[in-house]
Amino acid sequence: MKKLVAICAFLALPFAIASCSSDDNVIRKKSDYEGTWVTDSLSYTIPNGPTMKHKFKDMPGGDDAITQDIMILTEDKATLVETTKKGVDQPAVQGVIKDQVITFNSDDPRHTPRTIVRTTDAKLTVVYDIAMRGDNLPVTVTYLRKN
């Protein structure tokens, strides 16, 4: 009987060892939005009016107007670098991403939360509010993936 128990224990040992593998080797699925993105276009609907679409760089404004955004996104962090019409890069703004919403650590009213609404291999679409003519206006901005 002792031999039978020893043989069963010896045969069960490989199964017991194999089933106790480490969970430290879990591979995280990369979020679709992770990467570096450059502004392409901006669209908005004027209340009681038409929908307007512009190339982001062609938006009107003074010399300090932003003509390009570059967003670097990871699973839960965001970095925003804006370039003015004069070609001056503004200091990078850091943020966090939670539930597809990018929230920047900034007191600048232009850095309102941005909601990721669509992502493809080549294009990222976000929606956020901007101040325009004394009113807050929701805009849709598309970004192209930077290679």
N, CA and C atoms as a LAMMPS dump frame, in Angstrom:
ITEM: TIMESTEP
0
ITEM: NUMBER OF ATOMS
441
ITEM: BOX BOUNDS ff ff ff
-5.0000000000000000e+02 5.0000000000000000e+02
-5.0000000000000000e+02 5.0000000000000000e+02
-5.0000000000000000e+02 5.0000000000000000e+02
ITEM: ATOMS id mol type element x y z
1 1 1 N 0.816 -1.189 0
2 1 2 C 0 0 0
3 1 3 C 0.862 1.255 0
4 2 1 N 1.977 1.223 0.789
5 2 2 C 2.86 2.375 0.843
6 2 3 C 3.471 2.639 -0.53
7 3 1 N 3.769 1.571 -1.258
8 3 2 C 4.354 1.746 -2.589
9 3 3 C 3.345 2.4 -3.529
10 4 1 N 2.078 2.044 -3.434
11 4 2 C 1.038 2.608 -4.29
12 4 3 C 0.867 4.107 -4.01
13 5 1 N 0.869 4.502 -2.756
14 5 2 C 0.749 5.916 -2.388
15 5 3 C 1.982 6.68 -2.892
16 6 1 N 3.164 6.111 -2.763
17 6 2 C 4.391 6.758 -3.21
18 6 3 C 4.386 6.936 -4.723
19 7 1 N 3.908 5.93 -5.454
20 7 2 C 3.855 6.022 -6.918
21 7 3 C 2.86 7.105 -7.335
22 8 1 N 1.699 7.139 -6.691
23 8 2 C 0.692 8.177 -7.012
24 8 3 C 1.23 9.574 -6.716
25 9 1 N 1.899 9.732 -5.582
26 9 2 C 2.475 11.032 -5.226
27 9 3 C 3.552 11.435 -6.22
28 10 1 N 4.38 10.47 -6.626
29 10 2 C 5.442 10.747 -7.587
30 10 3 C 4.862 11.167 -8.941
31 11 1 N 3.766 10.524 -9.381
32 11 2 C 3.133 10.87 -10.648
33 11 3 C 2.397 12.201 -10.569
34 12 1 N 1.899 12.596 -9.415
35 12 2 C 1.156 13.847 -9.257
36 12 3 C 2.084 15.058 -9.138
37 13 1 N 3.327 14.835 -8.762
38 13 2 C 4.273 15.928 -8.539
39 13 3 C 4.441 16.839 -9.758
40 14 1 N 4.629 16.341 -10.979
41 14 2 C 4.792 17.238 -12.135
42 14 3 C 3.565 18.13 -12.365
43 15 1 N 2.366 17.596 -12.127
44 15 2 C 1.152 18.391 -12.305
45 15 3 C 1.064 19.491 -11.253
46 16 1 N 1.437 19.205 -10.045
47 16 2 C 1.4 20.189 -8.964
48 16 3 C 2.39 21.312 -9.226
49 17 1 N 3.563 20.983 -9.691
50 17 2 C 4.582 22.002 -9.971
51 17 3 C 4.158 22.865 -11.153
52 18 1 N 3.638 22.272 -12.201
53 18 2 C 3.246 23.01 -13.4
54 18 3 C 2.084 23.951 -13.124
55 19 1 N 1.208 23.624 -12.212
56 19 2 C 0.046 24.467 -11.964
57 19 3 C 0.362 25.642 -11.06
58 20 1 N 1.555 25.733 -10.525
59 20 2 C 1.928 26.813 -9.621
60 20 3 C 2.854 27.806 -10.31
61 21 1 N 2.542 28.185 -11.529
62 21 2 C 3.402 29.138 -12.23
63 21 3 C 3.174 30.546 -11.697
64 22 1 N 4.139 31.41 -11.935
65 22 2 C 4.096 32.786 -11.454
66 22 3 C 3.141 33.614 -12.301
67 23 1 N 2.449 34.566 -11.652
68 23 2 C 1.591 35.506 -12.37
69 23 3 C 2.346 36.775 -12.741
70 24 1 N 3.626 36.831 -12.456
71 24 2 C 4.421 38.022 -12.748
72 24 3 C 4.654 38.208 -14.239
73 25 1 N 4.389 37.224 -15.045
74 25 2 C 4.659 37.3 -16.475
75 25 3 C 3.432 37.692 -17.281
76 26 1 N 2.475 38.381 -16.655
77 26 2 C 1.265 38.8 -17.35
78 26 3 C 1.636 39.891 -18.347
79 27 1 N 1.206 39.735 -19.565
80 27 2 C 1.492 40.715 -20.609
81 27 3 C 0.305 41.66 -20.706
82 28 1 N 0.586 42.976 -20.535
83 28 2 C -0.461 43.993 -20.592
84 28 3 C -0.814 44.26 -22.051
85 29 1 N -2.117 44.306 -22.329
86 29 2 C -2.562 44.657 -23.676
87 29 3 C -2.377 46.158 -23.857
88 30 1 N -1.688 46.536 -24.877
89 30 2 C -1.445 47.951 -25.154
90 30 3 C -2.758 48.6 -25.583
91 31 1 N -3.06 49.765 -25.003
92 31 2 C -4.263 50.506 -25.384
93 31 3 C -4.111 51.016 -26.81
94 32 1 N -5.223 51.049 -27.543
95 32 2 C -5.191 51.491 -28.933
96 32 3 C -4.667 52.913 -29.083
97 33 1 N -4.905 53.75 -28.088
98 33 2 C -4.526 55.156 -28.197
99 33 3 C -3.072 55.435 -27.826
100 34 1 N -2.342 54.454 -27.348
101 34 2 C -0.959 54.702 -26.943
102 34 3 C -0.099 55.069 -28.148
103 35 1 N 0.696 56.117 -27.981
104 35 2 C 1.584 56.548 -29.047
105 35 3 C 1.721 58.059 -29.065
106 36 1 N 2.296 58.573 -30.138
107 36 2 C 2.484 60.014 -30.316
108 36 3 C 1.553 60.477 -31.42
109 37 1 N 0.791 61.525 -31.131
110 37 2 C -0.257 62.013 -32.027
111 37 3 C -0.065 63.497 -32.316
112 38 1 N -0.277 63.907 -33.582
113 38 2 C -0.14 65.294 -34.014
114 38 3 C -1.479 65.762 -34.576
115 39 1 N -1.882 66.977 -34.203
116 39 2 C -3.178 67.498 -34.651
117 39 3 C -3.277 67.539 -36.17
118 40 1 N -4.492 67.258 -36.648
119 40 2 C -4.769 67.311 -38.078
120 40 3 C -5.884 68.311 -38.361
121 41 1 N -7.078 68.058 -37.793
122 41 2 C -8.208 68.937 -38.101
123 41 3 C -9.052 69.187 -36.858
124 42 1 N -9.894 70.207 -36.953
125 42 2 C -10.784 70.592 -35.871
126 42 3 C -12.136 70.912 -36.479
127 43 1 N -13.195 70.411 -35.851
128 43 2 C -14.538 70.743 -36.334
129 43 3 C -15.427 71.094 -35.16
130 44 1 N -16.433 71.917 -35.427
131 44 2 C -17.387 72.33 -34.407
132 44 3 C -18.665 72.761 -35.098
133 45 1 N -19.735 72.792 -34.339
134 45 2 C -21.025 73.251 -34.854
135 45 3 C -21.389 74.534 -34.134
136 46 1 N -21.606 75.572 -34.9
137 46 2 C -22.024 76.844 -34.332
138 46 3 C -23.482 76.685 -33.887
139 47 1 N -23.812 77.088 -32.643
140 47 2 C -25.207 76.97 -32.192
141 47 3 C -26.15 77.63 -33.199
142 48 1 N -27.164 76.886 -33.6
143 48 2 C -28.138 77.335 -34.617
144 48 3 C -27.451 77.697 -35.93
145 49 1 N -26.344 77.027 -36.215
146 49 2 C -25.624 77.345 -37.442
147 49 3 C -24.981 76.111 -38.039
148 50 1 N -24.064 76.332 -38.964
149 50 2 C -23.441 75.213 -39.68
150 50 3 C -22.321 74.552 -38.877
151 51 1 N -21.924 73.387 -39.352
152 51 2 C -20.742 72.72 -38.817
153 51 3 C -19.546 73.2 -39.613
154 52 1 N -18.509 73.598 -38.89
155 52 2 C -17.304 74.13 -39.516
156 52 3 C -16.172 73.127 -39.33
157 53 1 N -15.326 72.977 -40.341
158 53 2 C -14.17 72.096 -40.242
159 53 3 C -12.958 72.837 -40.8
160 54 1 N -11.842 72.78 -40.044
161 54 2 C -10.621 73.47 -40.425
162 54 3 C -9.437 72.531 -40.242
163 55 1 N -8.389 72.772 -40.976
164 55 2 C -7.109 72.187 -40.623
165 55 3 C -6.703 72.865 -39.32
166 56 1 N -6.188 72.103 -38.369
167 56 2 C -5.884 72.66 -37.051
168 56 3 C -4.918 73.84 -37.168
169 57 1 N -3.928 73.73 -38.022
170 57 2 C -2.919 74.784 -38.171
171 57 3 C -3.481 76.062 -38.766
172 58 1 N -4.651 75.982 -39.392
173 58 2 C -5.246 77.154 -40.039
174 58 3 C -6.261 77.882 -39.164
175 59 1 N -6.4 77.46 -37.906
176 59 2 C -7.353 78.139 -37.019
177 59 3 C -6.902 79.583 -36.822
178 60 1 N -7.854 80.522 -36.839
179 60 2 C -7.484 81.927 -36.672
180 60 3 C -7.028 82.22 -35.248
181 61 1 N -6.325 83.317 -35.094
182 61 2 C -5.859 83.75 -33.782
183 61 3 C -4.616 84.601 -33.925
184 62 1 N -4.186 85.181 -32.829
185 62 2 C -2.995 86.032 -32.82
186 62 3 C -1.722 85.218 -32.895
187 63 1 N -0.599 85.898 -32.648
188 63 2 C 0.706 85.244 -32.728
189 63 3 C 0.878 84.13 -31.7
190 64 1 N 0.123 84.195 -30.609
191 64 2 C 0.215 83.166 -29.575
192 64 3 C -0.789 82.032 -29.784
193 65 1 N -1.539 82.071 -30.898
194 65 2 C -2.503 81.005 -31.185
195 65 3 C -1.761 79.679 -31.362
196 66 1 N -2.378 78.617 -30.911
197 66 2 C -1.786 77.285 -31.029
198 66 3 C -2.078 76.742 -32.425
199 67 1 N -1.03 76.363 -33.13
200 67 2 C -1.198 75.831 -34.483
201 67 3 C -0.927 74.331 -34.555
202 68 1 N -0.387 73.753 -33.468
203 68 2 C -0.131 72.315 -33.44
204 68 3 C -0.099 71.813 -32.003
205 69 1 N -0.748 70.698 -31.789
206 69 2 C -0.654 69.946 -30.534
207 69 3 C 0.043 68.638 -30.844
208 70 1 N 0.941 68.246 -29.971
209 70 2 C 1.479 66.891 -30.014
210 70 3 C 1.127 66.26 -28.675
211 71 1 N 0.427 65.136 -28.725
212 71 2 C 0.081 64.403 -27.507
213 71 3 C 0.806 63.069 -27.512
214 72 1 N 1.465 62.798 -26.401
215 72 2 C 2.127 61.507 -26.204
216 72 3 C 1.317 60.784 -25.138
217 73 1 N 0.703 59.67 -25.529
218 73 2 C -0.199 58.946 -24.642
219 73 3 C 0.35 57.568 -24.302
220 74 1 N 0.282 57.222 -23.022
221 74 2 C 0.563 55.87 -22.572
222 74 3 C -0.748 55.329 -22.023
223 75 1 N -0.713 54.192 -21.386
224 75 2 C -1.954 53.599 -20.869
225 75 3 C -2.7 54.56 -19.948
226 76 1 N -1.971 55.267 -19.071
227 76 2 C -2.656 56.107 -18.088
228 76 3 C -2.058 57.5 -17.931
229 77 1 N -1.158 57.898 -18.817
230 77 2 C -0.539 59.219 -18.727
231 77 3 C -0.551 59.908 -20.089
232 78 1 N -0.56 61.249 -20.034
233 78 2 C -0.552 62.049 -21.257
234 78 3 C 0.426 63.199 -21.102
235 79 1 N 1.095 63.538 -22.199
236 79 2 C 1.944 64.716 -22.266
237 79 3 C 1.498 65.514 -23.48
238 80 1 N 1.274 66.805 -23.274
239 80 2 C 0.822 67.696 -24.34
240 80 3 C 1.879 68.762 -24.573
241 81 1 N 2.296 68.924 -25.836
242 81 2 C 3.212 69.997 -26.23
243 81 3 C 2.509 70.789 -27.33
244 82 1 N 2.336 72.08 -27.071
245 82 2 C 1.661 72.953 -28.029
246 82 3 C 2.683 73.868 -28.694
247 83 1 N 2.456 74.156 -29.976
248 83 2 C 3.32 75.056 -30.73
249 83 3 C 2.49 76.247 -31.183
250 84 1 N 3.032 77.459 -30.968
251 84 2 C 2.31 78.672 -31.355
252 84 3 C 2.539 79.003 -32.82
253 85 1 N 1.774 79.987 -33.287
254 85 2 C 1.884 80.441 -34.673
255 85 3 C 3.299 80.925 -34.993
256 86 1 N 4.011 81.42 -33.973
257 86 2 C 5.396 81.869 -34.159
258 86 3 C 6.379 80.703 -34.167
259 87 1 N 5.894 79.478 -33.981
260 87 2 C 6.768 78.313 -33.98
261 87 3 C 7.42 78.038 -32.637
262 88 1 N 6.884 78.622 -31.571
263 88 2 C 7.445 78.447 -30.235
264 88 3 C 6.712 77.308 -29.526
265 89 1 N 7.476 76.326 -29.051
266 89 2 C 6.89 75.239 -28.271
267 89 3 C 6.63 75.711 -26.852
268 90 1 N 5.424 75.505 -26.375
269 90 2 C 5.059 75.829 -25.003
270 90 3 C 5.592 74.736 -24.076
271 91 1 N 5.757 75.042 -22.777
272 91 2 C 6.194 73.988 -21.846
273 91 3 C 5.225 72.8 -21.873
274 92 1 N 5.772 71.615 -21.77
275 92 2 C 4.949 70.396 -21.798
276 92 3 C 3.995 70.391 -20.61
277 93 1 N 2.777 69.916 -20.858
278 93 2 C 1.752 69.8 -19.824
279 93 3 C 1.493 68.317 -19.602
280 94 1 N 1.539 67.89 -18.35
281 94 2 C 1.32 66.483 -18.005
282 94 3 C -0.145 66.261 -17.656
283 95 1 N -0.593 65.036 -17.844
284 95 2 C -1.97 64.692 -17.502
285 95 3 C -2.11 63.212 -17.247
286 96 1 N -3.329 62.827 -16.896
287 96 2 C -3.647 61.43 -16.647
288 96 3 C -4.809 61.017 -17.547
289 97 1 N -4.888 59.716 -17.812
290 97 2 C -5.972 59.164 -18.627
291 97 3 C -6.719 58.154 -17.771
292 98 1 N -8.027 58.361 -17.658
293 98 2 C -8.864 57.415 -16.926
294 98 3 C -10.208 57.338 -17.639
295 99 1 N -10.636 56.126 -17.95
296 99 2 C -11.912 55.901 -18.629
297 99 3 C -12.028 56.725 -19.912
298 100 1 N -10.943 56.752 -20.691
299 100 2 C -10.889 57.431 -21.988
300 100 3 C -10.943 58.964 -21.874
301 101 1 N -10.781 59.524 -20.678
302 101 2 C -10.77 60.971 -20.495
303 101 3 C -9.365 61.403 -20.091
304 102 1 N -8.83 62.369 -20.831
305 102 2 C -7.511 62.936 -20.541
306 102 3 C -7.731 64.2 -19.722
307 103 1 N -7.155 64.237 -18.531
308 103 2 C -7.254 65.409 -17.664
309 103 3 C -5.845 65.938 -17.442
310 104 1 N -5.622 67.205 -17.824
311 104 2 C -4.293 67.801 -17.709
312 104 3 C -4.118 68.486 -16.368
313 105 1 N -2.897 68.444 -15.848
314 105 2 C -2.53 69.117 -14.594
315 105 3 C -2.141 70.547 -14.935
316 106 1 N -3.131 71.385 -15.203
317 106 2 C -2.871 72.737 -15.656
318 106 3 C -3.999 73.653 -15.208
319 107 1 N -3.639 74.886 -14.895
320 107 2 C -4.647 75.9 -14.57
321 107 3 C -5.068 76.681 -15.804
322 108 1 N -4.423 76.415 -16.93
323 108 2 C -4.749 77.105 -18.178
324 108 3 C -6.142 76.669 -18.628
325 109 1 N -7.056 77.625 -18.824
326 109 2 C -8.429 77.259 -19.217
327 109 3 C -8.526 76.564 -20.57
328 110 1 N -7.467 76.63 -21.377
329 110 2 C -7.475 75.925 -22.67
330 110 3 C -7.304 74.421 -22.507
331 111 1 N -6.823 73.997 -21.34
332 111 2 C -6.53 72.57 -21.129
333 111 3 C -7.693 71.868 -20.44
334 112 1 N -8.857 71.973 -21.053
335 112 2 C -10.043 71.294 -20.52
336 112 3 C -9.899 69.786 -20.745
337 113 1 N -10.628 68.97 -19.98
338 113 2 C -10.558 67.517 -20.193
339 113 3 C -10.933 67.15 -21.627
340 114 1 N -10.24 66.148 -22.157
341 114 2 C -10.459 65.684 -23.534
342 114 3 C -10.892 64.23 -23.491
343 115 1 N -11.979 63.939 -24.163
344 115 2 C -12.519 62.587 -24.189
345 115 3 C -12.128 61.906 -25.498
346 116 1 N -11.498 60.742 -25.381
347 116 2 C -11.134 59.957 -26.555
348 116 3 C -12.397 59.255 -27.037
349 117 1 N -12.826 59.57 -28.256
350 117 2 C -14.06 58.977 -28.774
351 117 3 C -13.826 57.906 -29.837
352 118 1 N -12.639 57.933 -30.463
353 118 2 C -12.381 56.931 -31.507
354 118 3 C -10.876 56.836 -31.733
355 119 1 N -10.424 55.613 -31.988
356 119 2 C -9.012 55.392 -32.296
357 119 3 C -8.901 54.339 -33.386
358 120 1 N -8.086 54.631 -34.384
359 120 2 C -7.714 53.63 -35.384
360 120 3 C -6.195 53.551 -35.366
361 121 1 N -5.63 52.736 -36.238
362 121 2 C -4.167 52.648 -36.31
363 121 3 C -3.538 53.992 -36.663
364 122 1 N -4.263 54.812 -37.444
365 122 2 C -3.686 56.055 -37.943
366 122 3 C -4.292 57.322 -37.359
367 123 1 N -5.486 57.24 -36.754
368 123 2 C -6.19 58.457 -36.352
369 123 3 C -6.773 58.339 -34.949
370 124 1 N -6.656 59.428 -34.199
371 124 2 C -7.229 59.558 -32.863
372 124 3 C -8.218 60.717 -32.908
373 125 1 N -9.412 60.525 -32.362
374 125 2 C -10.414 61.583 -32.325
375 125 3 C -10.777 61.869 -30.884
376 126 1 N -10.685 63.143 -30.504
377 126 2 C -11.038 63.562 -29.15
378 126 3 C -12.038 64.705 -29.216
379 127 1 N -12.811 64.85 -28.137
380 127 2 C -13.786 65.936 -28.018
381 127 3 C -13.474 66.689 -26.739
382 128 1 N -13.486 68.019 -26.829
383 128 2 C -13.304 68.853 -25.649
384 128 3 C -13.869 70.242 -25.912
385 129 1 N -13.995 71.033 -24.85
386 129 2 C -14.54 72.385 -24.96
387 129 3 C -13.416 73.396 -25.143
388 130 1 N -13.685 74.396 -25.999
389 130 2 C -12.79 75.541 -26.114
390 130 3 C -13.625 76.804 -25.926
391 131 1 N -12.964 77.878 -25.48
392 131 2 C -13.634 79.17 -25.363
393 131 3 C -13.547 79.853 -26.72
394 132 1 N -14.708 80.222 -27.263
395 132 2 C -14.73 80.885 -28.562
396 132 3 C -15.817 81.957 -28.531
397 133 1 N -15.399 83.18 -28.766
398 133 2 C -16.322 84.316 -28.81
399 133 3 C -17.182 84.402 -27.548
400 134 1 N -16.524 84.215 -26.397
401 134 2 C -17.208 84.369 -25.12
402 134 3 C -18.09 83.205 -24.711
403 135 1 N -17.996 82.102 -25.419
404 135 2 C -18.833 80.943 -25.111
405 135 3 C -17.967 79.68 -25.124
406 136 1 N -18.376 78.659 -24.38
407 136 2 C -17.697 77.368 -24.456
408 136 3 C -18.313 76.569 -25.585
409 137 1 N -17.469 76.058 -26.426
410 137 2 C -17.929 75.35 -27.621
411 137 3 C -17.263 73.984 -27.674
412 138 1 N -18.053 72.903 -27.759
413 138 2 C -17.431 71.582 -27.909
414 138 3 C -16.838 71.44 -29.313
415 139 1 N -15.603 70.965 -29.363
416 139 2 C -14.931 70.757 -30.647
417 139 3 C -14.504 69.299 -30.754
418 140 1 N -14.391 68.842 -31.97
419 140 2 C -13.86 67.518 -32.264
420 140 3 C -12.531 67.728 -32.97
421 141 1 N -11.481 67.16 -32.399
422 141 2 C -10.145 67.317 -32.971
423 141 3 C -9.629 65.942 -33.364
424 142 1 N -9.111 65.848 -34.577
425 142 2 C -8.491 64.606 -35.021
426 142 3 C -6.981 64.781 -35.007
427 143 1 N -6.317 63.712 -34.611
428 143 2 C -4.86 63.641 -34.553
429 143 3 C -4.425 62.502 -35.442
430 144 1 N -3.271 62.662 -36.067
431 144 2 C -2.683 61.588 -36.868
432 144 3 C -1.504 61.004 -36.088
433 145 1 N -1.349 59.682 -36.195
434 145 2 C -0.245 59.021 -35.492
435 145 3 C 1.076 59.462 -36.104
436 146 1 N 2 59.852 -35.244
437 146 2 C 3.327 60.273 -35.704
438 146 3 C 4.231 59.046 -35.698
439 147 1 N 4.903 58.811 -36.79
440 147 2 C 5.79 57.644 -36.87
441 147 3 C 7.177 57.975 -36.443
